[in-house]
Structures are given as structure tokens and as C-alpha cells.
């Protein structure tokens, strides 16, 4: 085998189970401010109590309610 190095192929790195196999894109990492703005816009658009409460809870977790 030493005289034919092209015969030995390097091992491919296997993807973990559950990972997409057809894409190399990574999920976006959002800042706390971006998450808060997204929740704020959703609460403003829908006006649902669930969305308003979710925005309020997120605001309290991130900034202490102020």
C-alpha cells in the first residue's frame, strides 16, 4: 500500500443524526434586542393577549422589566 498512496482515501466526516444533509447553511443567531423587537411587532400586529404576554415576559427576562 505504501507504493500506491492514491488507493487510501481520507475518511469523510459524517454529519450527526438529525442534521440536514443537503444544506451547509447555519441558523441565524439573533441578539436579545432583535428577539424583543420581533415579539413587539408580532404583539402589535396581532393584538392577541398571548403575544402581548409573551412580549412582556421576554422583556422582563432580558431587561428586568424596564
C-alpha positions as CSV (number, residue, x, y, z in Angstrom):
1,X,0.0,0.0,0.0
2,X,2.9,2.4,0.5
3,X,3.7,2.4,-3.2
4,X,0.1,3.5,-4.0
5,X,-1.0,6.4,-1.7
6,X,-3.9,7.2,-4.0
7,X,-5.6,3.9,-3.0
8,X,-6.1,5.1,0.6
9,X,-8.9,7.6,0.7
10,X,-9.3,10.0,3.6
11,X,-12.3,9.3,5.8
12,X,-15.3,11.5,5.3
13,X,-16.6,13.4,8.3
14,X,-20.1,12.1,9.0
15,X,-22.9,14.5,9.9
16,X,-24.7,14.0,13.2
17,X,-28.1,12.3,13.1
18,X,-30.8,14.8,12.5
19,X,-28.7,17.3,10.7
20,X,-29.8,18.4,7.2
21,X,-27.7,16.6,4.5
22,X,-28.4,18.9,1.6
23,X,-27.5,22.2,3.1
24,X,-24.5,23.9,4.6
25,X,-26.4,26.9,6.0
26,X,-26.3,27.6,9.7
27,X,-29.2,29.0,11.7
28,X,-29.1,32.7,12.4
29,X,-28.1,33.9,15.8
30,X,-30.4,36.7,17.0
31,X,-29.5,39.3,19.6
32,X,-31.8,39.8,22.5
33,X,-32.8,43.2,21.1
34,X,-33.8,41.6,17.8
35,X,-35.9,38.9,19.6
36,X,-37.6,41.6,21.6
37,X,-38.3,43.7,18.5
38,X,-39.7,40.7,16.7
39,X,-42.0,39.9,19.7
40,X,-43.0,43.5,19.9
41,X,-44.0,43.7,16.2
42,X,-46.0,40.4,16.5
43,X,-47.8,41.7,19.6
44,X,-48.6,45.0,17.8
45,X,-49.8,43.3,14.6
46,X,-52.0,40.6,16.1
47,X,-53.1,42.3,19.3
48,X,-53.6,38.9,20.9
49,X,-53.2,38.6,24.6
50,X,-50.9,35.6,24.2
51,X,-48.5,37.7,22.0
52,X,-48.6,40.7,24.4
53,X,-47.9,38.4,27.4
54,X,-45.0,36.7,25.5
55,X,-43.5,40.1,24.7
56,X,-43.9,41.2,28.4
57,X,-42.3,38.0,29.7
58,X,-39.4,38.3,27.2
59,X,-38.9,41.9,28.2
60,X,-38.7,41.1,31.9
61,X,-36.3,38.2,31.3
62,X,-33.9,40.3,29.2
63,X,-34.1,43.7,30.8
64,X,-35.7,43.3,34.2
65,X,-39.0,44.8,33.0
66,X,-37.7,48.3,32.3
